[in-house]
Amino acid sequence: MSTPIHAQVAGTFSTSATLAPVAISIPSGYNDIELINLTDIMAVTNTPAAIVKAFGNSSMPNHSAITLSGTGAGYGLNTAANITSGFSFVPDSGNQTPGAATAAGTGITAATPAVITSASTAGVGDIMRVYSTTGMLQIAGWDFTNTTAAGATQTITNLPAGGGVGELAFAAPATSVIARIIPFNPRYYPVTRRITNIGLGVTTTILMNVTHQFTVGQLVRLKIPAQYGTIQLNGLTGTITAIGTALTGSTNTITLNINSVGMTAFTFPTSAVAALGVDVPEVVPVGEAATAPYANFLDDATTNVSATGVLIDTGMLVASKNYSWIARKGQSI
């Protein structure tokens, strides 16, 4: 004779002013998730149309949910609705399948910030991989963090391609592009990120393509191929002294204790040069100790952060709110 048992885990989190997907780590086997917007559901006047309660199940398609929304007044709730920006059950955060490729979009602007026009459903904080570009081959195959809500266009704040002072000069925009959403949870922290601009000076500021996740005190090494101008920085190691120093419209930066005064300006190769094949500029995590050689390639450099759990899309969330969640599973023993 079998006996049914039910288990649940719960927790809370708060969203910041800038929305990003939220990853909840829970043991494997949980198949139900419930999300409650504590700020709005308990308010006399809530944010109109804000999702105040949502439900997801592992048998539902990824990025889907059944939701209840506030009316803006009192505790009233709107009718339940299925949405396509919801929950995704993640059996292994480091081994997620990329989203489907979109139909070819109309291109990428050579502007600051650059803007993609495509059929992607990427929301704020989602990572997009752009490829099959017509023009702008310098960034074909690169990942970028989207900074606008899901729609026909996605803004790449981390690519200052307008050609102005402190910006990168791209000869022409891309006239076609395919984009797909890439899971944002890496298996190892911190991760290698590509460089999109460098600010030279007594200290050196590095702008990166994807939200970088580095912290002050970490040691990193710079890889700068010859085609990107600032070859003097290639192979140098520096300690991160600051996070978020503004550089050409973006604050997705780290500041290093490397004096780069007088070095050659950072630049992207031309599209024609990129078509022949070039390496990419990168920030590579080394660790907290500047001692070489290292006993192990991963010594003091990376931590395995793989987890099972649920990913909550930004379409489910409202900025600067408090949330609670409950995950459940049932089985017989």
C-alpha positions as CSV (number, residue, x, y, z in Angstrom):
1,M,0.0,0.0,0.0
2,S,1.4,3.4,-1.0
3,T,1.0,6.6,1.1
4,P,0.8,10.0,-0.6
5,I,3.1,12.7,0.8
6,H,3.3,16.3,0.0
7,A,6.3,18.6,0.4
8,Q,6.8,22.3,-0.1
9,V,9.5,24.9,0.2
10,A,9.0,28.7,0.3
11,G,10.9,31.9,0.2
12,T,10.8,35.7,-0.5
13,F,12.7,38.1,-2.7
14,S,12.5,41.8,-3.8
15,T,12.9,43.2,-7.3
16,S,15.2,46.1,-8.0
17,A,14.4,49.3,-9.9
18,T,15.9,47.6,-13.0
19,L,14.1,44.3,-13.7
20,A,16.0,41.1,-14.4
21,P,14.9,37.4,-14.4
22,V,14.8,35.8,-11.0
23,A,16.2,32.4,-10.4
24,I,14.9,30.4,-7.5
25,S,17.0,27.4,-6.4
26,I,14.8,24.5,-5.2
27,P,15.5,20.7,-5.0
28,S,14.7,18.6,-8.1
29,G,11.3,17.0,-8.4
30,Y,9.2,20.0,-7.4
31,N,6.5,20.4,-10.0
32,D,4.3,23.4,-8.8
33,I,5.2,27.0,-8.2
34,E,3.1,29.8,-6.8
35,L,4.2,33.5,-6.8
36,I,2.6,36.3,-4.8
37,N,3.2,40.0,-5.3
38,L,3.1,40.9,-1.6
39,T,3.4,44.7,-2.2
40,D,0.3,45.0,-4.5
41,I,-1.9,42.2,-3.2
42,M,-1.9,43.8,0.3
43,A,-2.2,47.4,-0.9
44,V,-5.4,49.4,-0.8
45,T,-4.4,50.8,-4.2
46,N,-2.3,48.4,-6.3
47,T,-0.4,48.9,-9.5
48,P,-3.0,48.6,-12.3
49,A,-2.7,45.3,-14.3
50,A,0.3,44.2,-12.2
51,I,0.4,40.4,-11.7
52,V,-0.4,39.8,-8.0
53,K,-0.6,36.0,-8.1
54,A,0.7,33.4,-10.6
55,F,0.8,29.7,-10.9
56,G,3.0,27.4,-12.9
57,N,3.5,23.6,-13.4
58,S,6.5,21.7,-14.8
59,S,4.2,20.1,-17.4
60,M,3.4,23.6,-18.9
61,P,5.6,25.0,-21.6
62,N,8.6,27.0,-20.5
63,H,7.9,30.8,-20.1
64,S,4.2,30.3,-19.4
65,A,1.9,30.8,-16.4
66,I,-1.6,31.3,-15.2
67,T,-2.0,34.7,-13.5
68,L,-4.3,37.0,-11.6
69,S,-3.8,40.8,-12.0
70,G,-4.7,43.7,-9.8
71,T,-7.4,46.2,-10.9
72,G,-5.7,49.3,-9.4
73,A,-8.2,49.7,-6.6
74,G,-8.9,47.6,-3.5
75,Y,-8.2,43.9,-3.5
76,G,-10.1,43.1,-6.6
77,L,-8.5,40.7,-9.1
78,N,-8.9,40.4,-12.8
79,T,-9.8,37.2,-14.6
80,A,-7.1,34.5,-14.8
81,A,-5.1,34.5,-18.0
82,N,-2.4,32.5,-19.6
83,I,0.7,34.4,-20.5
84,T,3.9,33.6,-22.4
85,S,6.3,35.3,-20.1
86,G,6.2,33.2,-17.0
87,F,7.9,30.3,-15.2
88,S,10.5,27.8,-16.6
89,F,11.4,24.7,-14.5
90,V,15.2,24.3,-14.8
91,P,16.6,20.8,-14.1
92,D,20.2,22.2,-14.4
93,S,20.9,25.9,-14.6
94,G,24.2,25.3,-16.3
95,N,22.7,23.2,-19.1
96,Q,19.7,25.1,-20.5
97,T,18.6,25.0,-24.1
98,P,18.8,28.3,-26.0
99,G,15.5,29.8,-27.2
100,A,14.3,29.2,-30.7
101,A,15.9,31.2,-33.5
102,T,13.7,34.1,-34.7
103,A,12.9,34.9,-38.3
104,A,15.4,37.3,-39.8
105,G,14.9,40.8,-38.5
106,T,15.6,44.0,-40.3
107,G,18.9,44.7,-38.7
108,I,21.0,46.4,-36.0
109,T,21.6,50.2,-35.9
110,A,25.1,51.6,-35.8
111,A,24.1,54.0,-33.0
112,T,24.6,54.6,-29.3
113,P,22.9,52.6,-28.0
114,A,22.6,50.1,-30.8
115,V,19.0,48.8,-31.4
116,I,18.0,45.4,-32.9
117,T,14.8,45.0,-34.8
118,S,13.7,41.4,-34.8
119,A,11.0,39.0,-33.9
120,S,12.6,38.1,-30.6
121,T,10.5,38.0,-27.4
122,A,13.5,39.0,-25.2
123,G,12.5,41.1,-22.2
124,V,14.5,43.4,-19.9
125,G,17.6,41.6,-18.7
126,D,17.4,38.7,-21.2
127,I,20.5,37.8,-23.1
128,M,20.3,37.7,-26.9
129,R,22.7,36.0,-29.4
130,V,22.8,37.8,-32.7
131,Y,24.0,36.1,-35.8
132,S,23.5,35.7,-39.6
133,T,23.9,39.5,-39.8
134,T,24.2,41.3,-43.1
135,G,26.8,43.8,-42.2
136,M,28.3,44.5,-38.8
137,L,30.1,41.1,-38.9
138,Q,32.2,42.4,-36.1
139,I,29.5,41.4,-33.6
140,A,28.0,38.4,-35.4
141,G,27.7,35.5,-32.9
142,W,28.0,37.9,-29.9
143,D,25.6,37.9,-26.9
144,F,24.1,41.1,-25.6
145,T,21.9,42.0,-22.6
146,N,18.6,43.5,-23.7
147,T,17.6,46.6,-21.8
148,T,14.0,47.2,-23.1
149,A,10.7,45.5,-22.6
150,A,9.8,42.7,-25.0
151,G,8.7,44.0,-28.4
152,A,9.8,44.5,-32.0
153,T,13.0,46.2,-30.9
154,Q,15.7,45.4,-28.3
155,T,18.2,48.0,-27.1
156,I,21.9,47.1,-26.6
157,T,23.0,49.7,-24.1
158,N,26.3,47.9,-23.9
159,L,27.3,48.5,-27.5
160,P,28.1,52.2,-28.1
161,A,28.3,52.0,-31.9
162,G,27.4,55.6,-32.9
163,G,30.9,56.7,-33.8
164,G,30.9,59.8,-31.5
165,V,33.5,60.8,-28.9
166,G,34.3,57.8,-26.8
167,E,32.1,55.6,-29.0
168,L,32.9,52.9,-31.6
169,A,32.8,53.6,-35.3
170,F,30.8,51.1,-37.3
171,A,30.8,52.0,-41.0
172,A,27.2,50.9,-41.6
173,P,24.3,49.2,-39.8
174,A,23.4,45.6,-40.2
175,T,20.4,45.1,-42.6
176,S,19.4,41.7,-41.4
177,V,19.8,39.7,-38.2
178,I,18.6,36.5,-36.4
179,A,18.4,36.6,-32.6
180,R,17.7,33.9,-30.0
181,I,17.4,34.1,-26.2
182,I,20.3,32.5,-24.3
183,P,19.8,31.2,-20.8
184,F,21.4,33.7,-18.4
185,N,22.5,31.4,-15.6
186,P,26.2,30.3,-16.1
187,R,27.5,27.0,-14.7
188,Y,30.5,28.8,-13.2
189,Y,30.8,32.2,-11.5
190,P,32.4,34.5,-12.5
191,V,32.2,34.0,-16.2
192,T,34.3,35.3,-19.1
193,R,32.7,38.3,-20.8
194,R,33.5,40.0,-24.1
195,I,34.7,43.6,-24.2
196,T,32.7,46.3,-26.1
197,N,34.7,49.3,-25.1
198,I,37.6,50.5,-23.0
199,G,38.1,53.8,-21.2
200,L,41.8,54.6,-20.9
201,G,43.4,56.5,-18.0
202,V,45.2,56.2,-14.7
203,T,42.8,53.4,-14.1
204,T,41.2,51.4,-16.9
205,T,37.4,51.0,-17.3
206,I,36.1,48.0,-19.3
207,L,32.6,47.8,-20.8
208,M,31.2,44.3,-21.4
209,N,28.5,42.8,-23.7
210,V,26.5,41.0,-21.0
211,T,25.7,41.9,-17.4
212,H,29.0,40.9,-16.0
213,Q,28.4,39.8,-12.3
214,F,32.0,40.6,-11.3
215,T,32.7,42.1,-7.8
216,V,35.3,44.5,-6.4
217,G,38.5,42.7,-5.4
218,Q,38.4,40.0,-8.1
219,L,41.5,39.5,-10.3
220,V,41.0,39.4,-14.0
221,R,43.2,39.1,-17.1
222,L,42.5,41.0,-20.3
223,K,42.7,39.4,-23.8
224,I,42.9,42.0,-26.5
225,P,43.6,40.7,-30.1
226,A,45.6,43.0,-32.3
227,Q,42.6,43.9,-34.4
228,Y,41.0,45.8,-31.5
229,G,43.6,48.5,-31.1
230,T,44.6,48.5,-27.4
231,I,47.1,45.7,-27.9
232,Q,49.2,47.1,-25.0
233,L,46.6,45.7,-22.5
234,N,46.8,42.2,-23.9
235,G,47.7,39.7,-21.2
236,L,47.7,42.2,-18.4
237,T,46.2,41.3,-15.0
238,G,44.4,43.7,-12.8
239,T,42.3,43.9,-9.7
240,I,38.7,45.3,-9.9
241,T,38.6,48.5,-7.8
242,A,35.1,49.7,-8.8
243,I,31.9,48.5,-10.4
244,G,29.5,50.5,-12.6
245,T,31.6,53.5,-13.7
246,A,29.7,55.2,-16.5
247,L,31.2,54.7,-20.0
248,T,29.5,55.9,-23.1
249,G,25.9,55.5,-21.8
250,S,26.3,52.2,-20.0
251,T,27.4,51.3,-16.5
252,N,28.0,47.6,-17.1
253,T,31.7,48.1,-16.4
254,I,34.5,47.2,-14.1
255,T,37.4,49.5,-13.3
256,L,40.9,48.0,-13.0
257,N,44.1,49.2,-11.3
258,I,45.9,49.3,-14.6
259,N,47.4,52.6,-15.8
260,S,46.6,52.8,-19.6
261,V,47.5,56.5,-20.2
262,G,48.9,56.9,-23.7
263,M,47.8,53.5,-25.0
264,T,46.1,53.1,-28.3
265,A,42.3,53.6,-28.3
266,F,40.1,50.5,-28.3
267,T,38.3,49.9,-31.6
268,F,36.4,47.1,-33.5
269,P,37.8,45.7,-36.7
270,T,35.9,46.5,-39.9
271,S,33.2,44.2,-41.1
272,A,35.4,43.1,-44.0
273,V,38.3,42.2,-41.6
274,A,35.9,40.3,-39.3
275,A,34.6,38.3,-42.3
276,L,38.1,36.8,-42.7
277,G,38.0,35.6,-39.1
278,V,39.1,37.4,-35.9
279,D,39.4,36.5,-32.2
280,V,37.4,38.4,-29.6
281,P,38.4,40.7,-26.7
282,E,37.6,39.2,-23.3
283,V,37.8,39.7,-19.6
284,V,38.9,36.4,-18.1
285,P,38.4,35.8,-14.3
286,V,41.7,34.7,-12.6
287,G,40.8,34.8,-8.9
288,E,41.5,36.7,-5.8
289,A,45.2,35.8,-5.5
290,A,47.7,37.2,-8.0
291,T,50.1,34.3,-7.6
292,A,51.2,32.3,-10.6
293,P,51.5,29.6,-11.7
294,Y,48.3,28.2,-10.5
295,A,48.1,24.6,-9.2
296,N,44.8,24.1,-11.0
297,F,43.3,26.0,-13.9
298,L,40.2,26.8,-11.8
299,D,42.1,27.6,-8.6
300,D,40.7,30.7,-6.9
301,A,39.0,31.7,-10.1
302,T,35.6,30.1,-10.4
303,T,32.8,28.6,-8.3
304,N,30.3,26.1,-9.6
305,V,26.8,27.7,-9.2
306,S,24.7,25.2,-11.1
307,A,21.3,24.6,-9.5
308,T,17.9,23.2,-10.0
309,G,14.9,25.4,-9.7
310,V,12.6,27.8,-11.4
311,L,13.3,30.8,-13.6
312,I,10.8,33.7,-13.3
313,D,10.6,35.9,-16.4
314,T,10.6,39.7,-16.1
315,G,7.1,39.8,-17.7
316,M,5.8,38.3,-14.4
317,L,7.4,41.0,-12.2
318,V,7.1,44.7,-11.3
319,A,10.1,46.8,-10.3
320,S,10.7,47.5,-6.6
321,K,8.2,45.1,-5.2
322,N,8.3,42.3,-2.5
323,Y,7.4,38.8,-3.5
324,S,6.9,35.4,-1.8
325,W,6.9,32.0,-3.5
326,I,5.9,28.5,-2.7
327,A,7.1,25.4,-4.5
328,R,5.3,22.0,-4.1
329,K,5.6,18.4,-5.1
330,G,3.6,15.3,-4.4
331,Q,4.6,11.6,-4.5
332,S,3.6,8.3,-3.1
333,I,5.8,6.1,-1.0
